[in-house]
Amino acid sequence: MFEIAEYIGIIAFTMSGFFVAARNRLDLLGVLIATFLTALGGGILRDVTVDKTPFTFSHNYPALIVIVVMILLILFKFHKRNSIENKPLFILSDSIGLVSFSISGALIAIESSFNLAGVVAMAFITAVGGGIARDVIINEVPFVLKTGFYGTISIIIGVTLYLLHAFNLISFTTIVALFIAMLSLRLVAYYKKWSIPLR
């Protein structure tokens, strides 16, 4: 279940990172850095935190997936399209990456016997860590700090998986159900422009 969530997240965040890089008109090196950071950065932070060899460094598939997806996006000239962000494909890919990486982060934390705070933190770091690093290097306010129902999804997933584990209810079925529910919530929140009020 971890690997499925990880690979889905890598594919989705590769697309998301590529779209952000294209919007900022980065050169090829810039696109590579931004895309790899978005797709793999959060997972590396997660694995270092739990004192494991990063999944990206022990398996060939993550980097290969990023490269293949990037090549396909370039071949289909997505980098030449205007206003890719805020379009359905970007929102969907980014949301899928958010949910998938939140799940994989929480699962790793549960496997490492973390408490509730640790599970939530790992879900959050895995999902948004790479995006924050990407936004910082391109001199933007991190996306997670500009929308109320982005990082919140990671927190909800972390809490839910912790409770499912506590009651011995984690299974392929419950994780798929959680994935669908949280993806739906993120998309509805985006299009309904839901946010958490400051006051």
N, C-alpha and C positions, 0 to 999 in steps of 0.2 A: 504493500500500500504506500509505503514511503517513496519507493522508486517511481511508482506511477505518478504520484503527486509532484515529485521532483521534476520529472521529465516534462509533464504538462506545464509546470511553472516556467521551466527554462524556455520552452518554445514560445509561450505567451509573452514573457518578459523580454525575450530577444526581439520580438516584433515591437513591443512597446518602446524599448530603448532605441531601436532603429528609427522609429517615427520621431522621437524627441530629438535625436541627433540630426535627422534630415531637416526638421523644422528650424534648427539652429544653424543650418548650412555648414556643418562641420566637414572637414576633409576626410579622406578614407581612414587615416589613423584615428582621428577624432571619433568617427563612427564606430570603429572597432573598440576603442576604449569605453565609450559610452554604452555600447551594446553589451560588452562583456561584463561591465560593472553592474548593469541593470539585471542581467540574466543570472550572474553567478556570485555577485558580491555579497548578497544577503546570506546565501548558503555557506559561503566561506566564513563569514562572521559567526554564524550559528555553530559550525563544526569546531572552530577554534575555541569558542566559549565552552563547549562541552568536552574539550580536550580530545578531539578526534582528528585524524587526518582528514582535511576537507574532501568531501565527496568528489569535487571537481578535480582534485589532484590525484585521486586514486582510481578514477574511472575515465576512460577516453570519451565516453558518449556525451557528457555535458558540453565540452568544447566543440566536438564534432557537430552536435545539434545546432549550436550557435552559428557556426560557420555555414552550414547547409542552409539554414533559414535565412541568414543574411544574403547569401548568394541568390536565393530565390527572390527575395525582396528587391535586390538590385536588378536581376534579370527582368522582373515585371515592372521595373522603373517606379517603385513606390517612393524613392527619394526625390523624384521630380514632380510629385503631386503636391498641389498647394493645400494648406490647411488640413493636414492629415489628422492632427489632434482634434478632439471633439467630434470626430466621425465615428460611426458605429464600430468599424473594425478596430480602431485604436482603443476605444472604451471597452470593448469586449475582451480584447487580448490582455489589456492591463488588468481588468477585473478577474479574469481567469488566473493570471499570474499571481495576483494578490491572494486569492482564495487558496490556490494550490500550495504556494509557499508557506502560507499561514498554517495549513494542515501539516505539511512536512516538518516545519519547525516545531510545532506542538508535539508531534509524534516522537521526534528525536528527544525532546525534553522529557516526555513521559518515559521513554526507554531509559533515560539517564536518571530516573527517579527524582526529578525536580518537583518542587512543591507548586502550588497554584501560581504564585508570582513568577516562578521560573518558567513555567509552561507558557504563560501569557507573554512574558518577555521574549522567549524564543520564537513564538509565533510572529510577534511584531517585528523583531530584528530580521528574521528570515525574509519576511514579506517586503519590508520597506527599506532595509539597510542598503541594498544595492541602488535603489532609486534615489535615496538621500545622497549617497556618494556621487552618483551621476550628476544630480542637480547642483551639488556644491562645485564640482569641477567646471561646469558650464556657467557658473555664477548666477544661479537662479534660486529663489526661495523653494526649498523642497516641497514637492507636490503634496506630500502627506500633511504638511502644515497649512495647506490652503483649502482643504475640504474636510468637513466634519465626519463624513461617513466613508473614510478610506482606512485609516489606521484603526478606527473603531471596529471594522469588520474583523481584523486580526485579533483584537481583544476578545470579541464575542466567540470566535473560533477557539481560541486558547482556553477560555473558561468552559465552553461546551465540551471540548475533548477531555479536559481534566475531569469533569463530572461524569462523562461516559466511562472513562477509565476507572473512576472510583466505584462505579456500580457494575464494572465488568461488562460493559455494553459496546465496547469498540469492536467493530467488524467492518467488513467491506461494505455491507449494506448501509450501516449507520454513517460511514464516512462519505459514501456517495450521496446520501440524503442531505448531509451537512453541506457538502460541496454545492449541490443544487440550490439549497435554501439560501446560503450565503451569497452565491453568485447572483441569484434573483434579487436579494436584498440590496446588494451593491448597485445593480443596474437600475432598480426602481429608485433608489436614493439619488443616483446621479441624475436621472431624467426628471425626477420630481424636485430636484435641487434641495434635498433635505440637508440639514446641517445641525450641528450642536451649538446652540446659542451661547455667546460669551456671558450673557446675563439675562 
